[in-house]
Amino acid sequence: MPLYPATAADLPAIVDLVNSAYRGETSRQGWTTEADYLEGQRTDLATLTRDLAETPGAALFMWRDDPDTPLLGSVWLEPAEPGVWYLGMLTVRPDLQARRLGRTLLHAAEAVAERRGARRIRMTVVNIRDTLIAWYGRRGYDPTGETRPFPYGDNRFGEPLRDDLAFVVLEKAL
């Protein structure tokens, strides 16, 4: 499965894909929706552009059957510390999620990180996403016991509908 590094010209399509997979009615076509506890956007062009510019070594990758076909998925990778990479925004088009494409995208992203020196992959998942945490668990990701606060009041990440959100940290050895 080919992953292509995203360019600045690709970012609007990635923003649309990520928001459609996680928020709003479109996200309900798949199983990764956050629409029941977060409203608004998951990301925006300004935030994504800034985060890429301000995070050394970070990259967004796109999944397409070939460079000229529609976007099927995307994933964020960044070096977090020596040998440890952060994986975020793993996204598959909501209408394709039932085809088990997420595991293929995850495996490809892990391979990219490993080629770049990763020995472990770390991620954060919203604490109430039991189904998603279990999905990652079946792929070798274990809770570290660490939690991180949800960015309440920062609408760049959406508008919470609950007051009990946090992130759990998961990690996998490659």
C-alpha positions, 0 to 999 in steps of 0.5 A: 500500500503506497503512502505519499508524503502530503504537500501544502497543496494536499492539506485542504483535502486532508482537513476535509477527510479528517473532519468528515471521519470524526465529526458531524453526520458524515462521520456516522458512516464509519465507526470512528465518529466522535460526534456523540461527545465532540462537536465542531471541527477535528482540525483546520487548515491553519492548525495543521499548517502551523503544527507541521511547520513547528514540529521538526520531523513531523509529516502527514502521509496520504493513502491513495491507490496512486498519486492521481486517485482520490484520498482514501486515508491519512496519518500523522507521524512525528519523532517524539524522542529517540526511538519513539514516534508519535502516530496521530490522526489515523483516518480512513474515509468513513464510507470505507471503514467497514472494509478493514482498511484502517489496519492496512494504513496503520501497518504502513504507517508503522513501517514508515516510522520504523524505517525512520528509526522508530522502535516504539510507536506512541499515540493518544486516544480519547478515554471514552473510546473503548471500542477504538482502544480495544481495536488498537489493543488487538494491534499490539498497542497497550495502555502506558498508564499515562493520561493527558488532559483534554484541551477544554476551551481550545475550539481548534479541537472541537467543542466537548459535549461532556466534561469527563474527556481525557487522553489515554496514552497507548504504545507499541514496540515495533 
